[in-house]
């Protein structure tokens, strides 16, 4: 599981990276460090599905398939289990405060060195 030399990405971070958002250089740095075994990057499988769903809805099948293939080639460690209570709490918070979650993720990336 994640430790002090680990980060956890979510669908927002991945989509932003694929779409070359302002913080994508940070993600690229993380990916490079993970390829060199300096850090571990975790992704819950649900976020991979979320990226696929959002990309499919917004850009179509071909782009969604390409995004899925690109992400699967990243040096990520997948988490496939989830505590149901935690899942419900996170979903409730995200539904109640979607803009805060987005700003929080961006701030996390802007302060990570």
Backbone as CSV, one residue per row, in Angstrom:
resi,resn,N_x,N_y,N_z,CA_x,CA_y,CA_z,C_x,C_y,C_z
1,UNK,0.835,-1.190,0.000,0.000,0.000,0.000,0.878,1.251,0.000
2,UNK,0.267,2.409,-0.313,1.032,3.632,-0.410,1.806,3.947,0.866
3,UNK,3.030,4.427,0.686,3.885,4.842,1.779,4.431,6.229,1.516
4,UNK,5.506,6.585,2.201,6.045,7.942,2.087,6.642,8.242,0.709
5,UNK,7.057,7.228,-0.030,7.584,7.452,-1.377,6.555,7.068,-2.432
6,UNK,5.287,7.295,-2.098,4.191,6.905,-2.975,3.225,8.054,-3.190
7,UNK,2.582,8.032,-4.342,1.480,8.954,-4.599,0.320,8.144,-5.150
8,UNK,-0.847,8.724,-5.067,-2.055,8.095,-5.589,-2.674,9.058,-6.585
9,UNK,-2.936,8.580,-7.776,-3.582,9.394,-8.803,-5.067,9.069,-8.856
10,UNK,-5.819,10.001,-9.381,-7.240,9.752,-9.626,-7.542,10.086,-11.089
11,UNK,-8.791,9.949,-11.471,-9.170,10.156,-12.870,-8.924,11.593,-13.322
12,UNK,-9.150,12.552,-12.446,-8.927,13.951,-12.798,-7.466,14.184,-13.176
13,UNK,-6.550,13.626,-12.374,-5.121,13.787,-12.655,-4.749,13.144,-13.987
14,UNK,-5.277,11.961,-14.252,-4.951,11.265,-15.497,-5.505,11.984,-16.717
15,UNK,-6.749,12.414,-16.638,-7.339,13.137,-17.768,-6.576,14.436,-18.002
16,UNK,-6.247,15.138,-16.930,-5.477,16.368,-17.061,-4.124,16.130,-17.694
17,UNK,-3.492,15.034,-17.329,-2.203,14.690,-17.923,-2.367,14.411,-19.418
18,UNK,-3.345,13.591,-19.758,-3.563,13.231,-21.162,-3.951,14.436,-22.006
19,UNK,-4.593,15.427,-21.387,-5.014,16.620,-22.106,-4.028,17.781,-21.938
20,UNK,-2.852,17.475,-21.376,-1.766,18.449,-21.237,-2.177,19.690,-20.442
21,UNK,-2.875,19.469,-19.327,-3.246,20.575,-18.441,-1.993,21.149,-17.788
22,UNK,-2.148,22.241,-17.071,-1.026,22.941,-16.480,-0.164,22.116,-15.542
23,UNK,-0.752,21.139,-14.888,-0.004,20.314,-13.945,0.569,19.050,-14.577
24,UNK,0.424,18.876,-15.876,0.859,17.629,-16.521,2.370,17.403,-16.419
25,UNK,3.153,18.458,-16.306,4.604,18.290,-16.141,4.912,17.593,-14.817
26,UNK,4.121,17.879,-13.783,4.294,17.195,-12.493,4.000,15.710,-12.633
27,UNK,2.932,15.395,-13.359,2.580,13.986,-13.551,3.687,13.288,-14.333
28,UNK,4.200,13.951,-15.363,5.294,13.373,-16.151,6.510,13.114,-15.268
29,UNK,6.795,14.038,-14.367,7.912,13.857,-13.430,7.671,12.623,-12.552
30,UNK,6.452,12.472,-12.053,6.112,11.308,-11.234,6.284,10.014,-12.023
31,UNK,5.820,10.008,-13.270,5.928,8.807,-14.104,7.396,8.452,-14.338
32,UNK,8.214,9.461,-14.589,9.646,9.218,-14.780,10.268,8.636,-13.516
33,UNK,9.935,9.190,-12.370,10.458,8.683,-11.106,9.985,7.250,-10.847
34,UNK,8.762,6.950,-11.221,8.236,5.590,-11.036,8.952,4.603,-11.958
35,UNK,9.254,5.026,-13.181,10.000,4.156,-14.096,11.397,3.853,-13.564
36,UNK,11.942,4.782,-12.777,13.266,4.607,-12.182,13.184,3.962,-10.789
37,UNK,12.015,3.510,-10.410,11.761,2.887,-9.094,12.084,3.804,-7.917
38,UNK,11.974,5.102,-8.117,12.195,6.054,-7.032,10.925,6.289,-6.218
39,UNK,9.786,6.175,-6.873,8.498,6.306,-6.194,7.557,5.236,-6.720
40,UNK,6.461,5.070,-6.031,5.392,4.192,-6.492,4.158,5.047,-6.749
41,UNK,3.506,4.766,-7.858,2.267,5.467,-8.182,1.138,4.452,-8.143
42,UNK,0.133,4.773,-7.356,-1.021,3.900,-7.228,-2.227,4.510,-7.934
43,UNK,-3.055,3.643,-8.463,-4.297,4.049,-9.095,-5.343,2.999,-8.762
44,UNK,-6.468,3.460,-8.268,-7.552,2.508,-8.044,-8.192,2.202,-9.395
45,UNK,-8.492,0.956,-9.611,-9.058,0.520,-10.893,-10.329,1.288,-11.256
46,UNK,-11.070,1.734,-10.259,-12.299,2.481,-10.542,-11.988,3.772,-11.304
47,UNK,-10.817,4.369,-11.054,-10.443,5.601,-11.759,-10.086,5.338,-13.215
48,UNK,-9.517,4.192,-13.494,-9.250,3.838,-14.887,-10.571,3.734,-15.645
49,UNK,-11.552,3.108,-15.035,-12.880,3.025,-15.651,-13.513,4.390,-15.809
50,UNK,-13.304,5.261,-14.843,-13.862,6.611,-14.908,-13.240,7.408,-16.055
51,UNK,-11.915,7.282,-16.236,-11.245,7.956,-17.355,-11.818,7.448,-18.673
52,UNK,-11.967,6.144,-18.763,-12.497,5.554,-19.991,-13.913,6.062,-20.267
53,UNK,-14.739,6.059,-19.245,-16.130,6.507,-19.396,-16.199,7.972,-19.825
54,UNK,-15.457,8.838,-19.140,-15.494,10.271,-19.450,-14.956,10.532,-20.860
55,UNK,-13.866,9.883,-21.205,-13.282,10.069,-22.537,-14.209,9.535,-23.617
56,UNK,-14.809,8.398,-23.376,-15.765,7.828,-24.331,-16.936,8.775,-24.550
57,UNK,-17.457,9.308,-23.463,-18.613,10.213,-23.539,-18.254,11.502,-24.260
58,UNK,-17.064,12.031,-24.006,-16.705,13.343,-24.546,-15.992,13.305,-25.891
59,UNK,-15.251,12.200,-26.171,-14.411,12.198,-27.374,-14.575,10.977,-28.259
60,UNK,-15.358,10.001,-27.827,-15.624,8.853,-28.680,-14.761,7.635,-28.376
61,UNK,-15.133,6.539,-29.020,-14.533,5.224,-28.780,-13.029,5.171,-29.070
62,UNK,-12.618,5.689,-30.202,-11.198,5.598,-30.579,-10.294,6.310,-29.580
63,UNK,-10.677,7.507,-29.178,-9.870,8.272,-28.227,-9.900,7.605,-26.854
64,UNK,-11.046,7.082,-26.457,-11.157,6.385,-25.172,-10.267,5.145,-25.150
65,UNK,-10.275,4.390,-26.238,-9.414,3.199,-26.318,-7.937,3.584,-26.268
66,UNK,-7.575,4.666,-26.946,-6.197,5.134,-26.936,-5.782,5.568,-25.528
67,UNK,-6.649,6.324,-24.851,-6.351,6.768,-23.484,-6.165,5.567,-22.559
68,UNK,-7.045,4.575,-22.681,-6.955,3.360,-21.856,-5.620,2.656,-22.092
69,UNK,-5.245,2.503,-23.344,-3.991,1.832,-23.695,-2.788,2.605,-23.158
70,UNK,-2.819,3.923,-23.301,-1.712,4.746,-22.787,-1.577,4.600,-21.279
71,UNK,-2.688,4.680,-20.577,-2.639,4.591,-19.115,-2.140,3.214,-18.676
72,UNK,-2.582,2.168,-19.347,-2.137,0.820,-18.983,-0.630,0.657,-19.168
73,UNK,-0.014,1.488,-20.008,1.436,1.421,-20.214,2.206,2.224,-19.156
74,UNK,1.519,3.034,-18.366,2.176,3.810,-17.322,2.663,2.876,-16.215
75,UNK,3.708,3.275,-15.492,4.225,2.457,-14.385,3.370,2.618,-13.121
76,UNK,2.168,2.096,-13.176,1.225,2.237,-12.071,1.029,0.911,-11.350
77,UNK,0.710,1.009,-10.083,0.315,-0.150,-9.291,-1.180,0.008,-9.041
78,UNK,-1.931,-1.005,-9.420,-3.381,-0.921,-9.338,-3.903,-1.438,-8.013
79,UNK,-4.824,-0.691,-7.468,-5.561,-1.100,-6.277,-6.939,-1.523,-6.762
80,UNK,-7.339,-2.705,-6.420,-8.615,-3.200,-6.917,-9.667,-3.388,-5.844
81,UNK,-9.271,-3.335,-4.587,-10.252,-3.475,-3.520,-10.545,-2.105,-2.927
82,UNK,-11.680,-2.002,-2.265,-12.033,-0.739,-1.627,-12.983,-1.031,-0.470
83,UNK,-12.778,-0.311,0.596,-13.671,-0.393,1.737,-14.983,0.294,1.347
84,UNK,-16.083,-0.406,1.458,-17.361,0.146,1.004,-17.769,1.395,1.772
85,UNK,-17.475,1.443,3.057,-17.811,2.628,3.839,-17.024,3.831,3.326
86,UNK,-15.726,3.627,3.078,-14.886,4.695,2.546,-15.374,5.137,1.166
87,UNK,-15.739,4.200,0.321,-16.255,4.509,-1.012,-17.481,5.415,-0.920
88,UNK,-18.398,5.085,-0.040,-19.628,5.873,0.098,-19.340,7.265,0.643
89,UNK,-18.432,7.355,1.598,-18.076,8.659,2.159,-17.431,9.528,1.080
90,UNK,-16.480,8.957,0.340,-15.805,9.709,-0.724,-16.792,10.154,-1.794
91,UNK,-17.693,9.282,-2.191,-18.688,9.629,-3.212,-19.605,10.740,-2.715
92,UNK,-19.997,10.662,-1.455,-20.872,11.691,-0.881,-20.144,13.047,-0.850
93,UNK,-18.888,13.055,-0.421,-18.122,14.305,-0.384,-17.904,14.876,-1.780
94,UNK,-17.600,14.003,-2.728,-17.384,14.471,-4.096,-18.671,15.036,-4.686
95,UNK,-19.808,14.425,-4.376,-21.093,14.919,-4.870,-21.453,16.267,-4.239
96,UNK,-21.126,16.420,-2.966,-21.468,17.655,-2.254,-20.529,18.805,-2.586
97,UNK,-19.247,18.493,-2.844,-18.229,19.527,-3.028,-17.340,19.245,-4.242
98,UNK,-17.901,19.113,-5.434,-17.080,18.728,-6.592,-15.972,19.721,-6.924
99,UNK,-16.244,20.997,-6.787,-15.228,21.995,-7.142,-14.092,22.014,-6.122
100,UNK,-14.404,21.765,-4.869,-13.371,21.712,-3.837,-12.439,20.536,-4.099
101,UNK,-12.994,19.387,-4.488,-12.164,18.224,-4.786,-11.201,18.533,-5.922
102,UNK,-11.671,19.183,-6.978,-10.806,19.510,-8.117,-9.687,20.453,-7.696
103,UNK,-10.038,21.499,-6.940,-9.019,22.450,-6.485,-8.032,21.794,-5.540
104,UNK,-8.514,20.898,-4.692,-7.648,20.194,-3.747,-6.615,19.355,-4.496
105,UNK,-7.041,18.610,-5.506,-6.121,17.776,-6.276,-5.085,18.653,-6.969
106,UNK,-5.511,19.753,-7.584,-4.555,20.645,-8.259,-3.549,21.216,-7.272
107,UNK,-4.009,21.614,-6.103,-3.092,22.166,-5.095,-2.114,21.107,-4.609
108,UNK,-2.582,19.876,-4.489,-1.675,18.808,-4.076,-0.531,18.666,-5.064
109,UNK,-0.855,18.695,-6.350,0.180,18.552,-7.367,1.088,19.773,-7.414
110,UNK,0.542,20.950,-7.175,1.373,22.144,-7.265,2.357,22.251,-6.101
111,UNK,2.100,21.561,-4.985,2.983,21.635,-3.824,3.878,20.426,-3.663
112,UNK,3.684,19.404,-4.460,4.508,18.198,-4.345,5.805,18.410,-5.100
113,UNK,6.922,18.095,-4.474,8.204,18.285,-5.179,8.910,16.980,-5.399
